[in-house]
Amino acid sequence: MDKQTLAAHESVDLHEIVNFKTLCIAKSKLMQGLVFDQDLKKLMQKDVEQSIQDLAELQEIYKRSPFEAPVPESRPTPIIN
């Protein structure tokens, strides 16, 4: 079976989702430094970890777009731990 590709509008939509998910991860990581409740901090960390997995899956789908942009191997260093 041939490898299915995404239509142009699907690729653009997926690109927007990937960007949104990336911003959500960055915001959650940043907000963890401002949260004092440990239960909330753990929940936020779990959300970040799940979002990273989701983003990896979305990037695999993104490879089926007719105009693929390379995904860099290096990632920015987090501001906070």
HELIX and SHEET records of a PDB file:
HELIX    1   1 ALA A    8  GLN A   32  1                                  25    
HELIX    2   2 GLN A   38  TYR A   62  1                                  25    
END                                                                             
